[in-house]
Amino acid sequence: MSLNAEVTKTGSESSLSVIRKFSRRVQGTGLVKTVRGQRYYEREKSKTVKKKRALKLIKRRADYRQAVKEGKIAEAAPRRPMQTAAQAQAPSASQARFGENTPIAR
């Protein structure tokens, strides 16, 4: 598998920052993670093991839902709140953009 991660030095950028930029670019491609994952051979899980694991997960989720219904567990807030399609495409005028209201340090 061939992958090119090219970085060019711009203006008076230090060579250390160029190296950092290159490292971030390579990490972003996921190449390092893939190669480390292939370092050791891992044999495929058997069908039985996969099924048992899936059934255990389904049972655990059902038990959790039942405990939430019974009030034994407080329902966790969603990690990412659901957005409508209109909200996802364009931010509203009342929402400030990132850095817009940030005070400038002097």
Secondary structure, DSSP 8 states (H G I E B T S, - for coil): ----------TT--HHHHHHHHHHHHHHHTHHHHHHHTSS------HHHHHHHHHHHHHHHHHHHHHHHHTSS-----SS----HHHHHS--TTS--TTTT-----
